[in-house]
Amino acid sequence: MMLRTAAGRRAVATAAAAVSLTLALTACSGTTKDSAGSGGAKAAGSAKADPDAPLKKGLKIAFLPKQINNPYEKIVDEAGIEAAKEYGGTGKEVGPSDANASSQVSYINTLIQQRQDAILLAANDPNAVCGPLKQAMKKDIKVVAYDSDTAKDCRQLFINQASSEEIGRSLVQHLGKQIGYKGKVAILSATQNATNQNTWIEFMKEELKLPAYKEMELVKVTYGDDADQKSFQQTQGLMQAYPDLKGIISPTTVGIAAAARYLSDSSYKGKVVLNGLGTPNQMRKYVKDGTVEQFSLWNPEELGYLGSYAAAALASGQISGAEGEKFKAGKLGEYTIGKDGEVILGEPTVFDSGNIDTFDF
């Protein structure tokens, strides 16, 4: 399923990559903190790439999500595994059941021992995974971050869903319009170390400083750790602490679904505006019952598909991760690598009652 034409996506990706910001953190978002030493995106430019090289057959790629039971990342990873079949490779998904900062380290070490050709990782923490990822690159295992970035020198590429600034600012813009630019608002995030969430939140705060939002107040940023029950409880806690809350932004698919479930069965239904990032299949019933008016996301299947082809292009020597290099991502068309090894999928889509039934993911 496509959210836009391949030609439109290529135009967006190329333009967005050209203006993509160097961020302090990440992903699904921007890039992350600079780390000491060189390597990753910086060192990639010194490697010689052959854009005419064919994709190698038999490539082994592994997806390492934040947590193995995250339904959003399951969609991403399964799409990437299917994409590997198109170019004659094999893919798999491995990962922890929790989203703690260091929970991915042992999996990276195992993947190194298995001599995978590429590791694709959605980082729980920008720095906790850096040591083993650098060891992987030393052994010529390609490293691609997706959804949530690592520090820049710990991978060759970062596959970003959309511009981090666009995601963060647009969520505030949507919420502001919905609540008439007045009242107290809160943010329900994933984990405190999630690089993508933190980057988006920084842009949300920057947007809230603009004159249009002078009568809006951010009273709390809370964390549900991308766990359904904890996110539900955090939403309950927000409403108990701030009964006059006007809006909640949850930039995490687990969080927004849990918050919607709480609000749908509470006296706050229809009174508190909930916006954020979710999948249509998770949020459909809450849109239809009036709990949620709208929410946003990109196509996670396309994110996984793009990441898979990017990893294959790296492992085949078509690209090195240097800015300006181009590669073809199957049915999605051609993409250009931006600054710091960032590749942007495209623009997020806004889902509401008028279009939600046309999507199935």
Protein Blocks (a to p, Z undefined) as FASTA:
>chain_A
ZZbdfklmmmmmmmmmmmpccdfklmhidcddddedeehjllmmmpccdfkbccdehiac
ddddfblklmklmmmmmmmmmmmmmnopacdddddfbfcfklmmmmmmmmmmnopabdcd
ddfbfklmmmmmmmmmmnopacddehiacdfklcfbdcdfbafklmmmmmmmmmmmmnoo
pajdddddfbfklmklmmmmmmmmmmmmpmklmmgccfbdcdehlpaklmmmmmmmmmmm
mmmbfbdcdfbfklmmmmmmmmmmmckgokacceddddfklmmmmmmnomambdcdddfk
lmmmmmmmmmmmmmnomagoiahiacdehjnopadddehhiacfbdcddddfklmmmpcZ
Z
